Amino acid sequence: MTHGDRSIPRVVVIGAGFGGVAAAAALVGAGFDDVVVLERADRIGGVWRDNTYPGCACDIPAPLYSYSFALNPDWSRRFPGQDEILDYLQRTAAALRVTERVRLNTTVTAATWTDGHWVIETADGTTYAADVLVPAVGQLGHPVRPAIPGAFDGPAVHTAEWRDDLPVDGARIGVIGTGASAIQLVPALAGRAAHITVFQRTPPWTLPKPDRGYGRGRRYAYGKMPRLMLLPRAGVWAMTVVTGRALTGDRVAGAFVRMLSRAQRRLQVRDPALRKRVTPDDPMGCKRVLFTNTWLPALTRPDVTLVTEDIVEQTPSGVRTSDGTVHECDLLVYATGFAATDFLTGIRVTGRDGRRLTDEWATGAYAHLGLTVPGFPNLFLIYGPNTNTGNTSVVYFLEQQAAYLRQAVRHLAGDRRPLEVRREVAAAFDAEIQRRLAGSVWTACRSWYRTAAGRIVTNWPGAASEYRRRVARLRPADFLRL
């Protein structure tokens, strides 16, 4: 596990979004300087670099959607926009000495465990050797476009691939989907476009967005007394605890949150017929609950039409629905989300004894604590299987995973035998997670959360605080010693 005279493990991180930056910062801050971050794009930023569609913003308040070790006194508002979050991440990466370790425009194509270390291959033919491999590519890196027959002659774009030169002003725009990106995009385009047609498969649950601007006085106080920033962070945490309980079976919390959602629909959608069409018929939490003050009012505008008939095909001039109507468009936007159940797409990972990760995950991805996979020594996933959260900040989870990684690298620095999680340990954890998820709201959501084999591979079944407790200490007994 040494390279030349080096005894400190060499670590290669794949991806420079929030997860990759957290992992690298945790290691560098602990004195492990032999860290390289490989990033396929030309800038640090992950999803906040890629998603630049109008209205793009965070739906978790900034005091919690930020690193606890890099609180930001300069947020302009509680729910900042994409550009502000990207700037925060890039500034933080530079301040924590991560940026200097990032190799941009470097696409990883394969990683193979060979002779006690990882060999990482890239698209340009460069190879890297590492003792520890840390894929931090996330769950939202591969946009999904539905397979719709036919062809549209105009420009068509996924929200994650937005371009500033798209024809928006005065255009007829079709938006397919009513998820997290659509509820931001449509209000931002309404009034600019001549008309917007929204194609809805299922209506989302929404809640009021408690947004507000932060004045100069508040920002000045936070800059002078950073500990004050812990107060709004704690407040947001408490709010997510309530919403989290509502989604995981607490009857009182669930009733309260559903009441808020119903009240929002009644106040913002006066037309009973339209209100019925935007009322969800699936359990709250089956899809991500969305915080917004502008989505429902946008649907009531005369220049916005909500279509609930199924899409049959694309035509040269627009989209045909099951009632025979052709909805003509100048621009078609797919707000259809990501392949969240696919992990490490595009990277061929081969572990001990030539075992492919795709074979290990043939029925769906899994990992002990969302981090380690049997047969793949010294591989630590960031934002891996079953570590997504439907109600609080994923950055909180990423921090806990980075801290676990730091423990693992510290352990390897003292005892250089590779760490490979025991198969029985990983199997017991996975069985527990699947059992708990089988009794959750997500059992009703096969098309969004489940693999073809019926496994739920994205979400964590409990509270964020439970996850923190379970990854707080690395247990050497959980690992084989090769």
N, C-alpha and C positions, 0 to 999 in steps of 0.2 A: 504493500500500500504506500510505498514511497516512490518518489520520482527524483532520481539523482540522490542528493544528500538531504532532500526535504523529508521531514517526518510529519509535518502538518498536512492533513488531508487536503487534496485539491478538489474543489467543488465546482461543478458546472451547473448553472441554473438556466433553464430554457424559458424565456419570456420575461419581458420587462414592464409588466403591468403592476397593479397593486400587490399581487402575490409574489412576483419575482423580486420586486424592490424590497418587500418585507423580509423575504428569505435572505437576500444578500445583505441587507442592513443588519439583521440579527447576527449574522456570522462576522461581518466586518467589525461591528461594535464589540464583539467578544474577542477580537484579536486574530481571527482567522482571515488572513489577507489573501490567501490563494483562492480567490473566488472570481469566476468569469461568468458573465451573463450574456447569453446569446439571444439576440432579438431579430426577428425576421423583417421588421419594418425599419423605417429610417429615423424613427424617434421613439423615445420611451413613452409609454402611456396606455397600452392595452386597449380596452374597450372605449376609454375616454379619448383616445387618439382616433379610433376608427369611426366612432359614432358622432357625426357632426350635423345631423339633420336639424332643421329649425325646431326650436323648443326643447332640444335635448338637455336634460338636467337630471340631478339625482333625486330619487324618491325616498331616500333616507336622509334625515337632517344632517348637515355637515358636521356638527359637533361630535357625532358618532361615526359618520362616514369619513373618518380620518384616523391616522395612527395615534394611539395613546401616547407614544413617545415623540410625536411631532405634531402637537396641537397647533392649530393655525389661528392667530388672532385677526387675520385679515379677511375672513369670509365677508362677502358683501350682504349675504342674506342666509336665512336658515336652510333653504334648499337652493344651492348655487347651480349655475349652469355648467354645461360641459367644458367650456373654455377655462373656467375658474378651477374646476377640479383637475383638469389636465395640468394647468400651471402649478397647482399645489403639488401634484405628484412629481413633476419634473424638478421643481425647486427642492423638494424633500430628498429626492434621489441624489441631487448634487450635494446638498448639505451633509448627507450621511455617507458620502464617498462611494456611492454606488455607481453613479454615472461614468466615472473613469474606468469602471470594470466592464462596461457594456460594449459588446461588439454588435454594431447595427448592421442591417442588411444581411443578416446571417440566418439562413433558414436551415433548421435541423431536419434531416431526412431519416436518420437512423441512429440507434444507440445499441451497442452490443457489449455484454459482459464477457471479457476476455482476460484470462490469466490474472484474475484478481482485481481488475479495474474496468472502468467503462471506456469504450472508444466511441466517440460521438462523430458522426459524419454530417457534413453540410452540403447544400446544393452546389456550392462553388468548388467542391472537392477538398476543402480544408478539413482536417480531422483534429479533434481535441481528446486528450486523455484526462480522465477524472477518477478519483477514488469514490466520489459521491455524486450522484446524478439527481437533480431536482427539477422535474418538469413542473412549470408554473404557467401553463398555457390556458388555464381556466376552463369554464364551461360555456362561454359565450363568444367563441372565436370563429364559429363556422355558421354563417347565415343560412337559413332554410328558405327555399322558394318552393311553394306547392307545385305539384305536377298538374298543371292545367292544360288541357288540350288546346290546340290552335296557336295562333301567333298574333301578337300585337305589333303594328308597324311603327309606333312611336317609341320614345325612350321609356324604359322600365328599369327601376332601381330598387334595391333593398335598402331599408333605412340605414343599415350598417355600412353601406357603400355610397352614401350621399355625396353629390358633387355640387359645388357652388354654381356651375354653369347650367343647371337644369332649368327648363322653362317653368316658372312658377307664377309670376305675376300675370294675371289675366287669363290663366290657363284653366282647362277643365282637368281636374286631377282625380284619379281613382285611387283609393287607399284600401288595400286588402288587409284586414286584420284589425282587431280592437284590443290589443294588448298594451304593454307598457310604453312602447314607442309611439303607437298610434294615438294614445290619449294625450301625448305631448305634441306630436306633429300636427294633428288636425287643427287644434285651436291656434297654433302658430301660423298656419297657412290661411285660415279663414279670414276673409277680408282682403287677402292678397290675390288668391285665386278667383277666377270667375265663378267656379262652382267646384265643390268637393263631393264626391260620391264615396261613402264609406261602406265597404262590404263586410258584414258581421256574420261570423259563424255562431259564436256564443257571446252574450254580453258579460262584461267583467263586473266584479264587485268593486265598488269605489268607496272611498271615505274622503271627507274634507281634508284639504292639505293645509296644515297650520303654518303657512309661510309668512315671513316678515323680513323686512330689510334691517340690516344692522347699521346703525349710525356711526359717525366718526367717534363719538364719545365712547361708545361701547368698544370699538376696535382699539382706541387709545388705551382704555382701561385694561383690556386683555393683553396688550403689548407690554404694559408696565407691570401688571400682576397676573402672570400666566395661570396661576392656580385658580383664578376666577373661572377659567374655561372649563374646569371640572364640574361646575354647577349645571350649565346647560347640557353637558354630556350625560350627567346623572339623570337629568330630567328626561332626556330622549330615551335613555336606557329603560327608565320606568315605563314610558309609553309603549316601548316595544315589548316589554314583559306582558302588558295587558293584551296587546294584539296577539302576541304569541300564545297566550293562554286561550284566547278566543278561537284560535285555529287548532289547538291540540286538545279540545274537549272540555274546557272549563265552561259550564253552562251559563254562569252569571256573566262572565266576560264575553262569551259568545253572543248572548242576548243583547248586551249593551252595544257591542260593535255593530251587530246587524241592525239595531234600531237607528244608529247614526247613519248607516248607509241608506236605509229606507227614507229617513228624514231628508237626506240630501237629494234623493231622487224626487221626492214630493215637492221640495222647495224649488228645485232647479228645472224640473220638467213638468210644466203645467198641463200639457196635452196628455190625457189619460191613455190614448192609443200609443203614443210614442213612449210614454213611461212604461207601459207594459212590455214594449219591445226591448227596452234597455234594462229590464229587471231580470237578474240572473235566475236560472232554474236549477243550477247545480249548487252544491254546498259551498259556503264561504271558505276560501282557502284552496279550493280545487284548482284554481289558477291564482296567480299572484294578485293579492288585493292591492288596488292602485289608489294612490293619494293624488287628488286633483280637485281644483276649483273651477276648471275651465272646460273640461271634456263634455259634460252634459249640456251646459249652455251652448257650446258650439254646435251640438246636434240639433238644437232648436232653431238655428239660424235658417233663413230662407235660402241661403246659398250653400247649404249643406244638406245632403240627402242620406239617410240611413237605409241601406238595403239589407234585408235579412233572408231573401231567397238565395238558394244555393247557386254558386257559380258553376256554369256548365262548360263554358269555353271562352278563350280569348278570340277576338275577331280583329281584323286589321285596324278597326276604328275604336275598339274598346273591349268591353266585357259583356258576355251574354249570360243572363241568369235563367233559372229554371222556369220562370214565368214567360220566357220568350223575349224579354226586353233586352235590347242592346244599349248599354250605358256607355255613351261615347266619351272618350278621354283624349287629352293631349299628352298626359304623363300618367304612368301607372307606377304606384309605389307599393312594394311588398313590406308590410309591417308584420312579418310572420315569424319573427323570433329566430332561435338558434337551435342547432342540433345538440341540445344540452345533455342528452344521454350518451353521446359519443365522446370518448376521452382520447386525447393524444392522436387525433385524426391526422394522418399524413406523416407520422413518425413511426418507423418500424423499430420496435423495442424487443430485443432478444436477451433473455436472462440466462441463468445458469443452465447448463446442459442443452443449450440451444432452444429453450422454451420460448415461444413467441407470446408477447403480452396479449395479442389478439386472440390466441388460442385459450389462454388463461381466462380471458373475459368473453368467451364465446356466447354465454347466456346473459351477459351484462357485467359491467365493470363492478369491482368491489376492491376494498383495501382495508386493512386493519386500521381503525381510527381515521379512515380516509387517507392514510398516509403511506402504508407499506404493503407490499404484495409478496406472498410466498413464492420463492423461486427467482426473485429479483433482488439480489443483495445490494445494499447501500443505495437503494432507490427510494426517494422520499417525495411523494406527490404533494403539491400545494393546490388547494381547492380541488381535491380529488373526489372520488365517489362518496355520496351521502354526506357531504359537508356544505351543501347549499342551505340557505336559510330563507324562509318565506316571509319573515317579518322584521328582522333586525339587520344590522350591518354585516355584510360578508367580510368587511375589513377586520372586524373583531375575530372571526374565525381564522383569517389569514395570519393574524398576529400569533394566535395560539399555536398554529402549525409551524410558524417560523421559530417559535421558542422551543418546540419539540425537536425540530431539525437542529437547532443549536446544541441541544443536549446530546443528540446522536453524534454530531461531529466532534464534540468535546470528548465523548466516550471513545470514538475511533482514534482520536489523537493520543489517548492513553493506552489503548489496547487495539492494535491495528487489524485484528481479525475482522473480516466483514460482518455486518449485521444483516441477517435475513430473518424475517418474521416466521415463526413456526406456523406450519399450515393449520394445525389444530386450533391455534390461537386466533388466526384470521377467520377460520371457518366459524368458530363460536361467536365471534363478534358480528360477522355477517348474518348469521342465523338470528341473533338477537335483534339486529336492526331491521331485517325483513319482517320478523314477527311483529315488532312494534309498529312498523309502517302499515302492515296489513290491517291493523285496527284503527287506522287514521283516516282523515278525510281524503287522502290521496288515493285510497283504493277505488274511489269513484272517478279517477282521472287517468285512466289507462292511456289515452291518446297523448297526454302531455308529459307524464312522468315515468311511464313504464317502458321497458324494452319489449321486444317481440316475445320474449320468454316470460313476460309478466313480472319481472323484477323492477322495483323502484330503486334507481341508482343515483338520483340526484340529491334528494332532501335528507336533512338530519331530522330525526323524529322527536327530539326533545328540545329543551331550552338551551340557549347559548351557554349559560352558566354551567350546565351539565357537561357540555363538550369541553369547556375549559378545565373542569376538574379531571376529566378522563385523560386529557393529554398533558396534564401538568407535570407528570414525572415519567420519564422513559424507564421502562422495566426491562433490564437486561435479560431476565428469565423468559421474556416473550420471544427471544431471538435465538436462532441457531448460531453457533460459533464455528464458522467455516475454517 
